[in-house]
């Protein structure tokens, strides 16, 4: 059994105070956890000229208020610093659509879909963009893909309602000749706040504790939609994808987290564990050396990764 992750999310929600993390057991999570301390919405994502999570929230507020130029500016900052943040590209597309840049919106939505093909909202918005640009073949291709997923889902999967709503929106836009697709803000966006993002983040941790991977991903998705790209959220997404067996996607999320914060101990530890699973002990040792250099007096993340390296895998197995 790996060491417990440290987080005091529930108390932070009750008191409204951002606190350092206290134990919440996460099976096989290691000691790094999110790695930040406190709620993601109140934390700095990276130490650059501006913080992408803060820029994301600024853009989200502007988009909700219909200030599309301001939103476009903020989300452009986000994708400039975190070019693999799929949701930021989605938001940039919505902002561009708001100012009437339909071609620019199309490109942003296409980038979002390319980065995260599982995102229903991104496929929905891309299809609506194709309808507005009078590209029916491409719009129909997006619609067909969503219908295929809905059939496989058979009204029983967590995405059933979202798939049904997306299909309905696209079909309505097609029937109206694209008029109903104009500048529609995502329903989930109109309700999103940083506090709701923190709540989704806390729920994700609880779901991870229970090994409810798909539901945890859905909660992390809501957290990222409200808060924006943040290394703690990205680290958890990487962990869940690793547990689901998609190591390539897990690596992508770890790399995104470390691109934002190269010293993020949780992401460094879990990336090292992934390297061990992949048989890349040299890569794991490089990440361990990075942790040792960052932890002057030692840290749990370094010791956990050291155990993984010494055992050639999960020391609890």
N, C-alpha and C positions, 0 to 999 in steps of 0.2 A: 504494500500500500504506500503510495506516495504521501508526502507531507501535506498537511491541510493548507489551502489557500487562505490568505488573510484579507477579510473585508468586513466592514461594519455597516453594510448598506441599509439594513432594516432600521437601525438606530438613527442613521442619518436622515432617513425619510421621516421618522417620527418627530425628531427634534428640529429638522430643517437645517441642521448644521453639518457641514462637510467634515468628516472625521477620518482619522487614520484607521486602517483596516484592523478588525478583530476577527477571530476565527469563524469561518463558515466552511465546513468540510466539503471539499470537492474531490470525489474519488478519482484517483489517477491524474490529478491536476498539477501536482508538483507544488513547490513552495512559492512560486513567483506570482501566481494569480494574474489579475489585471496588471498589477505592478505599480499603480499610481498612488493610491491612498485617497479616499474621498470619491465623490461622484464625478463621472466624466465631464458633465456639463460645466463644472466649476474648475476644471483642471486644464493646464496648458498642454497641448498636444505636442508641441515642439518648440525649441528655443531659436526660432528664426525671426525675421523682421515682423512677421505677423503669424498668428496661430490659425491653422486651417479650421480647427473646430470652432473657434470664435468667428472666423469669416463665414463659415457655413451657417451658423446661427444668425449672423447679421443678414446674410442673403435670404434665409428662410423668412425672417421677419419682414424684409422688404417685399418678398414675393407674396406673402399673405396680405400685405397692405397694397398690393398692386403697383409697387414702385419697381418696375421691371428693369430699368437701367441700373439702379442701385443693386438689385439682386444679381444681374448679369455680372457686374463688376466684382461682387463678393465671390460668387461661385467660380469666376475665372481665376481669382486668386487661389481658390482651393484646388482646382485641377492643375494649376501651374505648379503647385508645391506637392500635390499628391495625385499624379496623373493616372493612377490605377484605381481611384476612388469612384466606383461605378455610380453610386447615388449622387455624388457631386455632379457628374456628367448629366444625369437625369435632371437635376435641378437647374443646371445651366441651360439645358434644352428648353425647359419650361420658361425660363427667363427670356431666352431668345425668342421664343414663340410670342411672349407677351409684348415684345417691342416690334413684332412683325417680321422678324428674321427667320422665315420658315426653313430656308436652306440650312442656316446655321443650327437651327433646332434639330433638324433631321440628322445632321452630322453628330451632334452631341448625343442624341438618343441612340444612334448606331454605335457610338463608342461605348455607351453605357451597357447596351446589350452584349457587345463583344466582350466586355470585362466581366459581366455576370449574366449569362444566358438564362439563368433560372428566375430572374427578376420579372415578375408579371407586370408591374407598373411600367417598367422600361419598354417592354414589348407593346403594351397598350399605347403608350405615348408615341412610340415609333410608328405603329399602324395608323394612328390618328394623323401624324405628320404626313404620312404617305397619302392619306385620303385628301388632306388639304392641298397637297402638291399635285394632285391628280395623277398618282402613280398606283392605279388599282391593282396591278399584278403583285406589286410588293406588299400592298396593304392586305390583299387576300392571302398572301403567303404567311404573314404574321398571324392573321385570323385563323388560318388552318392549323398553324402550330399550336396556338392556344386551345383550339377545339380538341386537338389530339391529346393535349395534356389533361383537359377537362374529362375526356372520355376515360382516360387511364385512371384519373382520380375517382370517377364514379360517385361523386357527391360525398365521399367519405374522408378525403384527405384534408389536412388543415388549409390548403389553398383553394378549396372548392368554391367558397363564396367570392374570393378575389377573382378567380378565373371566370366565373359566371358574370360578374360585374364588368370585367374587361371586355369579354366577348360582346355583351350587350351594348357597351359604349361604342365599340367599333362598328357593330352592325347598324346602330342608330345613326352614326356619322355617315356611313355609306349610303343609308337610305335618304339622308337629308342632303346628299351631295357635298358633305364635308362641313356644312354650316355649323352643326352641333359640336364640331371638334375644336372650334376656335377658342384659344386661350383658356382652356379648362384647367384649373388648378386641381391637383390630385385631392380627393376627399380626405385622405389621411393627413395631407399637409395642412389643411385648414385647422386641424385639431392639434397639431404637433407643437409641443413646448419642450424646453430643456428639462423641466421637471418630469414630464411624461417620459422623456428619454431615460432619465435616471431610474424611474420606476420600471421601465422595460429592461434596463440593465440589471437591476436587482432580481427581477423575475428570471432573467436568463441564467443568473448564477444558481438560483434555486433549481431550475430545470436541469442544469448541468449536474448538480448534486444527485439528481434522480435519474441521470442517464437518459433523459428524454431529449435526444439530440435534435430532432426536427423541430420540436417546439422551442428549444433553446435558440436555434438559428432564427426562427421567426421573431422571437423576442429581441435578439441582437439586431435583427434587421430593423425593427421598430426603433430601437435605441439609436442606431446609426442614422435613420431617417430624421429623427428629431435633433440629434446632437451633432451629427456629422462625423467625418473620419477621426477617430481617436485611437491611439495605440492600445489602450486597454480593451476596447471593443474589438479591434482587429485581432488582438492576441487571443481572445476567447473564440472568435470565429475560426481562427487557425486551429485551435485546440479541438473544437467540435468536429471540424472537417477531418482532422487526423483520426479522431475516434470513429468517424464514419468510414474511414478507409481511403479517403481521397487525399493522399499525401501531397500531390502536386498543388491542389487548391490550398491546403494547409500552409505549404511553403510560401505561396503567394501572399497570404495574409500576414505571416510572420515578417516577410520582407517589407510589406507595406508599413507595418508597425515600426520596424527598425529604421525605415527610411524617414519616418516622422520623428522618431526619438531613438537615435543609435545606442543610447545607454539604457534603454528599457530592459530591466533585468528579467521580467517575466517572459517577454518575447525572446530574449537571448537564451534563456534556459530551455524553453519549449522548442525553439529552433534547433538547439543542440540535441535535445532528445529525439527529434525527428531525424537528425543526421545519424544518430546511433541506430535507429530503426532501419534506416536506408543502408547501413553498413559503412557509412562514411565517418569512421572514428577520427580521422585526421581533422575533418571539418568540425566535429563535435569538440575536439580538444582545442581548436582555435577559438571557439565560442566560450569554452571554459576559461581559457587564458584571458579573454576579454572580461569575463565576470570577475576573475581573481584580481585583475588590474583595477576594476571599478570598486571592488569591495575591500577597502583598506584593512578592515578588521574581520573579514570573512562575511559571508551572507548565506542564507538558506538556499538561494537559487544556485549558487556555485556548488554547494555541498550535494544538492539533489542531482545536479548534472554529473558531478563526479561519480556518484553512485551508479548512475546509468552507464557511464563509460566503463567503470570497473566491472559491472555485471554484463556488459554487452547488450543491455536492454533494460526494461522496467525492473528495478530491484525487488518489487513486490511480487513479480511473477515467478 
